[in-house]
């Protein structure tokens, strides 16, 4: 029988729990500091907490609810964990090292219901939302891969799942990182990626936090986007752009548009020109992501030459574009690939036609 996960509680909820035990509220920050700052894996290691309170904590909560089912290390320093949750479900999270940056990529759901046809996570469908504690557990697991003096500097919420479809749990997890006793992380260093759920984008803007918003566009017009991101059929590019503009007006934060570049699917000069037209006059940045080959999927890397032509066409129209560096190319680093490989019976039943 598992106990509640302590990190499902916010700072205020943990403080209230401490008071309920006849303790002072500030004990909550002490406990959180041990978990986030001092990386302990056991309540008993919290030496400035009284022995009776440590015992009650251990009887009341679990500090972790997952086990590491797989751990891959790339030659470029990228590390990927496959975590098995209390119910046997599995999610992925990634640590990327670049210069003095330590960026982690988090999942927010088990599977994903958005069905993007080029995505390994979408192949297995949506199972459930992750709790706040399960989102934070990925942070804790990845943080513990770093040496004592290194800290996580950036968070990208771009792993498995649609983050805005699990917004309450995600916001609570991010608040835990920012609040006293957490990692002391500025929300300016957090990027949330979405396929574009307009109401949720507005809700995110209304939080008043400085999150970065990345919209996974992948196509400049509805006909192609409906094919690549099926949920677009119910939303439409226009509604997404309207919400993105409102996000920029409310927060002053420039919006990034992610574009997975799929050979001979969305990487033509015509699409680059349409994309430039769509973004013209907007304070936008395009992040191009060459397709990371997933063997079960019928899409390919555009190749250096086609990619260069696409970038040139955007830049000629005055659109700022960067090509994302491929991290962890020698491990299953694309979203959902590691989990997919560990779910062979499902993956084996997949046929390319199902993704069209
Ligand atoms: S790309 Fe993101 S939103 Fe689309 S199916 Fe994959 S995890 Fe879901």
Boltz pocket constraint, residues with backbone or C-beta under 6 A from the ligand:
constraints:
  - pocket:
      binder: B
      contacts: [[A, 111], [A, 112], [A, 113], [A, 114], [A, 115], [A, 116], [A, 119], [A, 120], [A, 121], [A, 122], [A, 158], [A, 159], [A, 160], [A, 161], [A, 162], [A, 195], [A, 335]]
      max_distance: 6.0
